[in-house]
Amino acid sequence: MRALPALLLLAAPWTSAATARDVPAAPTTATTPLGANLEKVAYPFPLHWFEGQSQGAPVRMAYLDVPPTSQPNGRTVVLLHGKNFCAATWQDTIGALSKAGYRVIAPDQIGFCKSSKPAGYQYSFQALGALTAGLLDKAGVGAGVGKVTLVGHSTGGILAARFALTYPDRVERMVLVNPLGLNDTLAQGVPYTDLGALRQEEAKTSAASIKAYQLRNYYHGTWRPAYDRWVAMLAGQYASADGNTVRDAQARLSDMIETQPVAADLARITVPVTLLIGQRDLTAFRANTAPPAIRDRIQTVPQAAEDAVKRFPNARLIRIPDAGHAPQVEDAAGFNATLLAELR
């Protein structure tokens, strides 16, 4: 009986977290299986599919492609989600951009959400970038057709930066929202964790552990009811009959994040960059595994952004004082206003 509301919350009309009442976090006691590819979750806009090849095997990427709902301005924004998020998490931002005249494309990357999770896949930001480029070609935003604006959140920020390095002629500008990878956490003292150990950690992941992590690192101790749907979505993948597929993919993705920061390459990114950074974000990828005596040396996302903005050739930093790791979720209206003003 406790599981049903979470599923209905996903299926019901989605509302902004910005309007939710602040309440203390409550324990999550039941999880509805939603399928390893979120088969039981309806997205807020029509789904499209990109069928491609990667590492010698077919893969399938889900994506949203939302046209302008006002006078088109001829620009396309590509939204790249983070590790604990999906294309659907951008719902409020998609609506705001579309209303402002933008075409908006938001993929589920390979390994995430509704997209393929190939067995034994070697995840890299180069591989994800190549597939994203193929998806854009299929969507008619190919090389030579028109440049896109990339908006990358968290892990999607590393992907956006790597994409801009690999395909500079396809990118007009880039907005990084609380991105990972601006600092090399292994170099700062986080011990490397191999794939086997990462799988063991994933075996323990539950709705309760997801919520506890997000409460501390993303939402600075304040939980809102609107966040529950994201916990239900993630936990529902793990709880499915094929949840081991999800656990393996997530372990491999964690290995990708810890070993492939973009920190050393920031000076080579030539497109204009805006860093939109929620200042109350405590995320420092896997810093909890470092010896307690050196944890303070490992930069959080806001700390890394203060250093990184100086290394980009053309960048500016916008600080969002009262937001954590996911400002587009925590204060959708405020975030969208800031993003639109910056894009203009």
C-alpha positions, 0 to 999 in steps of 0.5 A: 500500500505504501508503494502505490503513491510513488508510482502514481506520483511518477505518472501524474502531472509533474509540478515544480519542486519550487512550489513544494512545502519544505518538510523533514525527510521521511524514510522510504519504506517501499519501492515499486519496480519500474523496469531496468529501462523505466518501462513503467514510467511515462515521460512528460513529452513524447519519446523519440529513439535513436538506434545506433552502433557502439563497441560492435553492438546495437544500442538504443537511446531514448530522447525528448525533442520538444519544438518551440511553443512560441515564435522560434528563435532558430536555436537548439538547446541540448540538455545533458542529465547527471548520474542520478537524473534522466531526461525527464528531470529537465521537464520544467526547464524544457517547458521554459526553453520551449516557451522562449522559442528554443528547440530542446533535445534531452537524451537519456545517455547509454547506461541510464534511464530508458536507454540501453545498458549493454553488458560489459560496456566500456563507458567513456565520455568520448563514447557517450559524446559520439552517440550524442553526436549521432543522435543529433545527426538523426534529429537533423542537428548535424555537423554543418546544420547549426550549432547547439547550446549545451547545458550539462548538469553534474555528470552531464557537465563532464559530457558537455565539456568533452563534447565541446572538446571533440566537436567544437564546430558543433557547439555555440556555447556551453552552460555547466550546472554544478558539474563534476569533473572540474577537479581531479578527485583521485589526485586530491586524495580519493582512493581509486575503487575498482569495478568489483568494489563498485558493484558491491556498493551498488548491491546495497543501493536502496530508496533509503540510501538514495534519499539519504545521499541526496538529502545531505549533498543535494538539498542541504538537509531540507526535503520536499515532497516533490523530490520523492518522485526522483527517488522512486524513479531511481530505486524502481530501476534497482528493484526490478527483476533485471535490476542487476543490469542497472547495478552493473551499468551504474558501477561502470558509470561510477568508474568512468566518472572517477577516472575521466575528469575534464579538469586538465583540459579546461584551457582547451575549451574555446566556446563561451562557458557559463558556470551556474553553481548552487553554492550549498552543494556538498558533492565531492565525488566519492570523497566519503571513501578518502581517509578522514584526515584528508577529506577537507582537501577534496573540493566540493563542486562550488569550490572546484568551480571557483578555481575552474572558471579561471582556467577556461579561456572564456568563462563566467561564474554565476553563484546561486546562493541558496541552491544545492547540487540540482538547482533546476529541481530545487528552484525550477522557476528561479533557475529557468529565469537565470538560464534564459537571461544568460542564453539571451 
